[in-house]
Amino acid sequence: MKLEHPGIYKAVPLTWGLGSQSESSQSTPVVVEFRVVERLEDGVWVDLREFEDQTITGFFYVVGKDGTMNAKIVANLARCLGWTPDIMDSDPPDVIVQITVDQEEYKGVARLKVSWVNRGDHVPGVPKQSADGVKAFKQQFGSQMRAEAASAIKESGGPTLVVRTPVGEVKDPNADLPF
């Protein structure tokens, strides 16, 4: 059964192979079929193995449209899946990875797409430095970045602020009208 919802999942690779080169460009993907085993919901991993197997296929373009190697993708496949071109004829290793699945529209049709793969032990979310790391960063770059930020804010007028309404409170859209 094909995966039906976007999200962050833990998955295992079932099969892989080198995809066909595009007719209109030189792009070439490594194609990996994944079986989803867990889904991240509200910061907690939910086991999906008791349900019907859900799969999704990822296309990782190791060669770009211009015929040059995509080093970022090659390195990521090696880090996460142990992939090298030398093992394309064998089965993928028994590893667990995290995949980010997004919904995209292509030629008017909505479909799911594996947008990224991480190692299985990756901690999703916004990565944050320790207090000591932030302090060291500020000491090294703080004055330069404050000056650049002040200049950008002065030039643009700053960010567009969002007026937040407390949950449950309904704001009268006519309350600010002068008549």
Secondary structure, 3 states (H helix, E strand, C coil): CECCCCEEEEEEEEEEEECCCCCCCCCEEEEEEEEEEEEEECCEEEECCCCCCEEEEEEEEEECCCCCECHHHHHHHHHHHCCCHHHCCCCCCCCCEEEEEEEEEECCEEEEEEEEEEECCCCCCCCCCCHHHHHHHHHHHHHHHHHHHHHHHHHHCCCCCCCCCCCCCCCCCCCCCCC
